[in-house]
Amino acid sequence: MVAPLLELRGVSVSFDGFWALNDLNLSLAPGELRAVIGPNGAGKTTFLDVITGKVRPTKGDVVFRGRSLLGIAEHRIARLGIGRKFQTPRVYQNLSPRRNLELAVKGSHSPFNLLLGSLDSRQRQRVQELLAVVGLEAHASRRAGSLSHGQKQWLEIAMLLAQDPYVLLVDEPVAGLSEEETERTGALLRSLAGDHTVLVIEHDMDFIRELDCPVTVLHEGHVLCEGTMETVQSDPRVIEVYLGVEDDV
């Protein structure tokens, strides 16, 4: 049996007495593609915050590659190999996609090297590979701010890939995308699984169905059920909790 790459063990998070996560147990295998869904208020955002070190659990543990992540700073967790893509793309709008990726590939923490240092042949090749992976070769020299919303999403995913992460946490990647962009995003995420463990949080059920992967349903901070999309959609508990929604935490 393959050991989990990432595990949340009995994780609970309390905000002034409100339990955003409540004894949450979840594990991800190496190379797995997993979708996480749940009504607003289920704790999906807090779930990601705990993994990335933004929020420390009140109880429980987060274990990555056999090592507890508790007490490790966000930037160090990122360096260990956990990349997070937020719903709103975080790219350098005034730079080209190529330049965005050059900065990501450098991975240097020295401002001088980031701005003035040159890339070696291996890094230049990696930039070109990443542009091809996300389909932005023809737009490599455009200003990133002029790209479509979907293209900006793909650019940010490429920037995360430049860091060679073990895990990609992708938050609502198809919100605001066209039908064609949604289809391409799904194909991209499916192609990344295997080389990376990919966890996707999304509200678009048609998109989740197209991912054709295991689905975890969160409700009131814990796992309500897991299985295929068909299985969870037919579960009476899932049907019930989706009838009433509140703001997410």
VOGU-3710 file (C-alpha; in Angstrom, 3 decimals, decimal comma):
1> mvapllelrg> 0,000/0,000/0,000  1,371/3,401/-1,005  1,845/5,806/1,902  -0,187/9,029/1,716  1,669/12,079/0,459  -0,447/14,496/2,509  -2,654/13,765/5,515  -4,916/15,788/7,762  -5,331/13,892/11,027  -8,212/14,896/13,294
11> vsvsfdgfwa> -7,816/18,560/12,365  -10,059/21,054/14,150  -9,930/24,843/13,930  -11,812/27,133/16,299  -12,354/30,842/15,679  -13,622/32,333/18,945  -15,633/29,218/19,699  -16,856/28,583/16,137  -15,461/25,321/14,776  -14,581/25,977/11,131
21> lndlnlslap> -13,027/22,507/10,931  -14,176/19,709/13,200  -12,113/16,493/13,403  -11,270/16,566/9,698  -9,475/13,493/8,375  -8,319/13,401/4,767  -5,409/11,856/2,879  -4,016/12,315/-0,628  -1,925/9,758/-2,474  1,073/10,629/-4,666
31> gelravigpn> -0,083/11,628/-8,139  -3,768/11,702/-7,204  -6,359/14,073/-8,666  -9,000/14,900/-6,048  -11,966/17,259/-6,059  -13,320/18,814/-2,861  -16,821/20,250/-2,823  -19,195/21,498/-0,155  -21,757/24,204/0,493  -20,624/27,657/1,559
41> gagkttfldv> -19,635/27,468/5,200  -18,246/23,926/4,887  -14,713/25,047/5,762  -13,057/24,696/2,364  -11,008/27,890/2,636  -9,886/27,074/6,178  -8,965/23,591/4,966  -6,524/25,081/2,443  -5,266/27,638/4,963  -4,348/24,847/7,378
51> itgkvrptkg> -2,417/22,888/4,738  -0,418/25,939/3,665  0,350/27,137/7,193  -1,772/30,284/7,134  -3,910/28,900/9,966  -2,648/26,614/12,739  -5,051/23,877/13,853  -6,541/24,074/17,327  -6,288/20,283/17,381  -4,840/17,625/15,109
61> dvvfrgrsll> -1,922/17,444/12,718  -1,025/17,971/9,063  1,569/15,521/7,777  3,370/15,971/4,459  5,780/13,316/3,228  5,917/11,896/6,750  6,675/15,266/8,369  4,379/17,411/10,502  3,781/20,871/9,048  2,635/22,397/12,344
71> giaehriarl> 4,592/25,509/13,233  6,276/25,778/9,819  5,955/29,197/8,134  3,920/29,566/4,942  6,917/30,331/2,716  8,786/27,301/4,025  5,807/25,019/3,380  5,737/26,336/-0,189  9,416/25,496/-0,562  8,782/21,988/0,732
81> gigrkfqtpr> 6,592/21,415/-2,312  3,021/22,599/-1,697  1,788/25,157/-4,229  -1,507/27,024/-3,897  -3,405/28,757/-6,669  -5,985/31,237/-5,425  -9,258/31,952/-7,204  -8,010/35,345/-8,452  -4,845/34,894/-10,554  -1,721/36,371/-8,959
91> vyqnlsprrn> 0,500/37,249/-11,891  2,628/40,287/-12,743  0,154/42,124/-14,955  2,678/44,481/-16,568  5,108/41,721/-17,519  4,828/39,170/-20,303  3,972/35,524/-19,589  7,539/34,647/-20,517  8,953/37,143/-18,026  6,524/35,954/-15,325
101> lelavkgshs> 7,805/32,425/-15,829  11,430/33,506/-15,927  11,022/35,025/-12,477  9,243/31,889/-11,234  11,884/29,548/-12,656  14,736/31,488/-11,047  13,364/30,717/-7,612  15,931/33,079/-6,114  15,128/35,041/-2,982  17,656/37,745/-3,838
111> pfnlllgsld> 15,986/40,846/-5,351  19,154/41,587/-7,332  19,222/38,133/-8,903  15,490/38,152/-9,602  15,676/41,444/-11,495  19,079/41,289/-13,137  20,291/37,701/-13,038  20,249/35,777/-16,325  18,805/32,311/-16,930  20,950/29,364/-17,870
121> srqrqrvqel> 20,066/27,123/-20,819  18,210/24,629/-18,638  16,036/27,376/-17,140  15,279/28,875/-20,552  14,218/25,462/-21,781  12,010/25,022/-18,711  10,256/28,338/-19,408  9,533/27,219/-22,956  8,245/23,858/-21,720  5,892/25,542/-19,258
131> lavvgleaha> 4,519/27,880/-21,910  3,753/24,805/-24,010  2,165/22,887/-21,111  -0,392/25,643/-20,506  -0,846/26,608/-24,163  0,565/30,129/-23,960  3,423/29,872/-26,472  1,646/32,170/-28,944  1,051/34,738/-26,180  4,487/34,577/-24,561
141> srragslshg> 5,407/38,209/-25,338  2,076/39,875/-24,613  1,473/41,867/-21,468  -0,039/39,434/-18,970  -2,692/41,986/-18,065  -4,114/41,708/-21,589  -4,664/37,959/-21,362  -8,128/36,504/-20,869  -9,120/35,406/-17,378  -8,594/31,777/-18,329
151> qkqwleiaml> -5,150/32,460/-19,770  -4,152/34,227/-16,547  -5,304/31,170/-14,591  -3,107/28,938/-16,776  -0,155/31,295/-16,396  -0,401/31,164/-12,616  -0,575/27,361/-12,733  2,571/27,393/-14,884  4,278/29,678/-12,355  3,468/27,171/-9,612
161> laqdpyvllv> 4,758/24,314/-11,760  8,052/26,200/-12,110  8,599/25,466/-8,415  8,295/21,685/-9,033  5,678/21,152/-6,310  4,591/17,736/-5,094  1,089/19,097/-4,409  -1,006/21,650/-6,289  -3,942/23,178/-4,379  -6,250/24,800/-6,923
171> depvaglsee> -9,085/27,013/-5,686  -12,077/27,522/-8,028  -10,067/27,454/-11,275  -13,031/27,848/-13,658  -14,965/30,669/-11,976  -15,688/33,263/-14,673  -14,251/31,166/-17,522  -15,835/30,557/-20,910  -17,009/27,056/-21,819  -13,932/26,495/-23,988
181> etertgallr> -11,579/27,761/-21,265  -13,312/25,525/-18,724  -12,765/22,471/-20,917  -9,101/23,350/-21,445  -8,594/23,912/-17,725  -10,018/20,488/-16,957  -7,743/18,870/-19,528  -4,743/20,721/-18,073  -5,436/19,612/-14,501  -5,972/16,007/-15,575
191> slagdhtvlv> -2,656/16,090/-17,447  -0,799/17,346/-14,353  -2,038/14,526/-12,111  0,436/11,700/-11,914  3,479/13,934/-11,931  1,819/15,991/-9,191  -0,901/15,468/-6,610  -3,692/17,875/-7,599  -6,505/18,951/-5,285  -9,268/21,061/-6,807
201> iehdmdfire> -11,927/23,026/-4,938  -14,769/24,034/-7,221  -18,510/24,820/-7,199  -19,120/23,927/-10,866  -20,514/20,400/-10,652  -20,351/19,840/-14,407  -16,648/20,666/-14,297  -16,080/18,301/-11,359  -17,871/15,553/-13,270  -15,589/16,114/-16,263
211> ldcpvtvlhe> -12,512/15,764/-14,035  -13,621/12,153/-13,484  -11,820/11,800/-10,161  -12,618/10,940/-6,525  -14,723/13,589/-4,778  -14,661/14,572/-1,109  -17,667/16,430/0,290  -17,077/18,742/3,259  -19,869/19,851/5,571  -19,548/21,794/8,844
221> ghvlcegtme> -15,810/21,270/8,855  -15,632/17,508/8,415  -15,811/14,926/5,642  -19,446/14,084/4,938  -18,761/11,462/2,279  -16,322/10,456/-0,459  -16,615/8,627/-3,748  -17,298/9,184/-7,428  -19,321/12,210/-8,509  -22,298/9,959/-9,211
231> tvqsdprvie> -22,043/8,414/-5,740  -21,871/11,670/-3,801  -24,577/13,382/-5,854  -27,001/10,592/-5,043  -26,160/10,541/-1,323  -29,197/11,827/0,671  -26,886/13,641/3,106  -25,266/15,607/0,286  -28,624/16,481/-1,224  -29,802/17,757/2,150
241> vylgveddv> -26,808/19,960/2,984  -26,847/21,635/-0,416  -30,375/22,927/0,221  -29,124/25,515/2,749  -25,952/27,598/2,347  -24,103/30,205/4,383  -20,950/32,209/3,783  -17,768/30,139/3,627  -15,044/30,440/6,278
//
